[in-house]
Amino acid sequence: MLAIRKTIFSILVLLTLAAHASAEVFRVRKTVCLDVSEAENSETKNCGINDCLAIRFPASSIFIQGVEVTVKIPQSVANFRNTILYSVYNNVSPVPSEKNIDYSGQELYSALYPGQLSWTIIIPLMRGNTIKASPYADKTLMADKSRGFVLLRNQLAMKGVPQSVLQAEFEVSAKAVLTDYGALKVNASQEEGEYTVFIDEKAMTPNESGLILLKPGKRNVSIVSDKFRNESRSVMIEKARIAELNLDLQSVAPSVRIRAPEGTQVFVDGEETEANVPLELATGERIFKFVLGGYEVTKKVTIQNGKSYNISVNVDASVNEE
C-alpha cells in the first residue's frame, strides 16, 4: 500500500513539473505595459482581475539583479484574502503590447495576494542575487531577462466573490533592484589580448561585455604588457555605474631621434638613414656614424626597450687670436 502511495505521489510530481515546463495558452482582459525604473519615483499603472502586466526592463540591465513590483491592494480584495492569484511567466509569445490579449508562455511562479493593503513581489533576474523575502515581500523564482521583459498575470483563485472584487483595480509600480557592485571598462587602441589589467595587484579578465565587475571604492589599475609601456591609474568605482578608462598605450620599442645640421649623412650599423625624424631600432649595441663635409664622427650606443634617445651632432668652430 505504501509503495502504491509513493508511486501516485511521484506521478503527481511529474505531472506538475510537466505542466510548468510546457507552454500555456491564455487570454487576458487587457495588457498593461510598465517600464522598470532605476529611480525611486517610478510610474504607476492600474491592473485589474484577469489582466496581465508586461514589465519591461531598461535597455541596459547589467546591474539589475531583480525587479521589485509594488502592488497597492484595494480594500475589497484585502477583505477577501486568498481569492486573487498572481503568476509570473517566462518564454511569453508574442511580445506583450497593449494591443494583444492572447498569449502563450510557461508559468514560472504563482502565489495568492495576502489580506494586506500593500504587497511587494520581487522577481530575481540574476543568479547569486542578494534579494531576500520578508513578511511584506514575496521572492519568486528567477525569471529569464534575455527578452527584456517578464509577464505578471492576475487571476481569480475561487468563485463566488462579490462584484466589488471583480471590478477592483490594483495600482502597480516597478523599480529595479540594483546590484551592490560597479564595473570598469578599459578602452585601449590596442587589442585586448596584448595587455593584462591588474586591479589592486590582482590580474582581472573582462566579461563578454568587456566589463570588470568590482565592489565600489577607489581602485588602483595597472596595465601591464610586453609590447607597450606599463600604465598606472586610480579609478573610483561607483555602485551600478561603469567607470571608463581610456588609454593610448605607447610601444616599448626604443625611440631614437637624431638632431644634426643640414647636409649631415647619418648611418646606423652601416646603413644610411634620415636625421631629425624618430627612429625605432632593435635593442642592443648600435653604431652611429655622422659625416658632414670632411668630418666624420662615430658613436656606439646600447639601445634598450622602453627608453627614448636623443643624439645631437654639433659642429664646433675654434677661434685663435694671435
N, C-alpha and C positions, 0 to 999 in steps of 0.2 A: 504493500500500500504506500509506504514511504517512497519507494522507487518511482511509483506512478506519479505521486505528487511532485517529485523532483523533475520528472520528465515534462509534466504540464507547465511547471514554473519556467523551465528552460525554453519551452516553445513560446510562452508568452513574452519572455525577454527578447527572443529572436524576432518575434513579430513586431515588438515595439521598436527595436533597432532598425528593422527593415522599413518601418513606417517613417522614421526620421531620415533615413538615407534616401528614400525615394522622393521624387518631386510631387508636391501637392498643387492641384489646380483649384483656384478660388476666385470669387468675385467680391468686391467691396462696394460700399455705397459711394465712396469718393476717395480720391488720393490727395493727401495734403503733403506738400513738399516743404522741408525745413532745412536750412543751411546751418551747419555746425559753426559756432562762433568760438574764437580763441579769446574773446573779451568777456568781461563779467556781465555786461549788458547785452544779452543775446535777444534776438527777435522771438516773438511768441506766435503760435498758431493755435487754432481750435480744431479739435479732432473728436469725433463722436463714436458711438457704438457702430460696429461694422464698417468703420473707416480704417484706412491704413496711413501710416506716417512714413514718408520716404526721407530718411535722414542722410543728407549729402555732406561729404567731408570736404574740407578745403583742398585746393589743387595740390598743395604740398602738405603731406601728412607724416613727415619724417618723425616729428616729435610728438605725435598724438598716440598715446598708449590706450586711449579709450574715449568713449562718448558718454557724457552724463546727461540723461534726459530727465528733466524735472516736470512732473505732472501735478497740476492742481486738480484735485478730485472734487466734483460737485457734491454738495451735502446729500442730495438724493441718492447718489451712488454709495457714498460713505455709510449711509443708513442701511443699505443692503449689501453688506460686505460679502466677498467671495461670489459675486454674481457676474463680474466682468473679467475676462481673461485677456492678457496681453501676450503676444507671441513675437519672437524675433525670427526673421527668415534670412537664409543665405541663398545664393545662386538664383536670384529672382530674375524672371524674364516676363515681359520686356523690361527695359529700363523704366523705372517709375516716372510718371508725369501726371499732371493734373487732368489730362485727357484720358488716361487709362483707368479702367476699373477691373479688368481681367488679368490675372497673373498666375504664374506657376513658380514654385520655389520650395526649398527644403526647410522645414521648421527646425530651428536650432534650439529654441528655449521657450518655455511657456510658464506663466505664473498668474496668480489672481491678485487683483488690486485689493489692498487691505482696507479696513474700515477707518481710514485716515483722510484728512483733507489735503494732504500733500504726500507725494511718493517720488522717490528717485530711482530710476533704472539706469544702471551703469553697464555699458556694453564694452568689454575689453576688445582691443584690436591688435594686441601685441603679446607675444609670448614673454614670460618673465616680467609681466607688468606688476606694479605695486598697488593696484586697486584692491580695496577691501570692502566687503559688505558690512552693513550696520543695521540696527533696528529701524532705520529710516531710509535705507537704500538697499536695493537688490542688485547683486552682481550676477549677470548672465554668463553663459558660456561665451568663448571667444568667437567673434564674428570675422568673416573674411572682408578685408578692406580693399582688396585689389581692384574692385569695380567702382570704388568711390562712393558707395552708399550702403545703407543697411535698411531693412524694412521692418517696421513695428506695426502690428495689426491688433485691433481691438475687436473682441467678440463676446457675445453672451455665453455664459457658462451654465445657465439654468433658465428654465421657462417660468412664466408666471410673474414676472417683475412688472411693476407699475409703469404707466406711460412716462412718468417723470424721469425714470431711469433710461428708458429707450431714447428719449429726446435729449439726454444730458450731453453736454459738451465739456471736454477736458481742455484746459489751457496748458499748452506744452511748449517748452523751450529746450534747447540742446546746446551744450558747450563742450569744448574739447577738454579732456583730461591729459595734461601735458606730462612728458617725462621729466625727470629731475636732472637731466644732463643736456649739454650743448654739443657743438661739433666744430671741428677745424677743417677747413678746406685749403689745401696748398695749391696755388696756381703758379706753375713754372712753365717757362717757354720750352723746357727740355722734357723728354719722355720720362714718365713716372718711374720706370724701372732703372733709370740711370742715377737715382739717388735714393737715400733712405731717410725717413723722417724719424727723429728721436724726440719724444715728449718727456721732459724731466728725466733724461738719460735712458729712456726705455724705447726701443725700436717699435714703431707702430705701423700697421698696414691699413690703408684706407679701405672702406667697404665698396660695394659695387656702385655706389653713388659718388665715390671719391671723397667720402667724409670719414673723419676720425672722431668717434664719439667720446666725449670727455666729461668729467664732472666739472661744475662751474669753478672758476678761480683763475688765478694767474698761472700761466704755464710757460715753461722755458722750452722753446722749439729750436732744434738743431737740424740742419740739412747737411748730410754727410755723403760725399761722393768721391770716387777715384778720378772722375773726369772733370769735376768742377770744384771751385773753391768752396770750402765749407762756410755756411751762414748760420748765425745765431740770432734769434729774436725772442722777445717776450710778448705773449699774446694773452688777452683777457677772454676767458670763455664764460658766456652767459647762458643761463638756463633756457632751453628751447630756442636757441639762436645759433646761426652759423657765423663763425669768425673766419674771414678770408685772409690768407697771407699770400701776397703777390711777390714773386721773386724772379729776377733775371740772373740766373746763375752764370758766373764767369768761369771760363775754361781755366784749368790748372796748367795748360801748356804755357811754357815761359814766353814772355813777350820781350822783344829786343827792339829798341829804337836807336838808330844811328843818326847823329847830327854831324854833318860835315859841310865844309864850304862847297859852293857850286863848282862842278867840274871834277870833284873827287871821285875816283874809281874805288868801289868797295868790293872786297872779295871775302867770302865766308867759306873756309875749307877749300880754297882754290876756285870757287865758282863765283862769278861776278853777280852782284845783286844791287838793289837800289838803296840809296840813302834817304833819310828823312821820311820813311814810311815804317809802320810797325811790322816786325817780322816774327813769325812763330817758328822756332827752331827746335830740333831734337835736343834732349838733355845730353850732358856730357861736355867734354872739353872741345871748344870750337876755336879755330884760328881765324882772326880777323886781320885783313891786310888793307891798307889805305894808300892809294897812290895819287899824288897831286903834283903835276909838273914833274920835276926831277926828284921829288921827295917820296919816300916810302916808309910806312910805319906798320909794324906787325905787333899784334896783341893776342895773347891767349886768355880765354875766359871760360870758366866752368859754369855751364848753364844747368839750373835746377828747376824742377817743376814748381809752379805756384809763385814764381818770382818774376819781377819786371826789371829790365836792364836798360839803362841809358848810356850810350857810348858817344862821347863828344870828341871830335877831331878838330884841333886848333892849329892855326899857323902863327907862329911867333915871329916877330921881327926884332932884331937886335940893333941898337944904335950905339956906336962908339964915337966919342968926341976926342980929338987929339989937340 
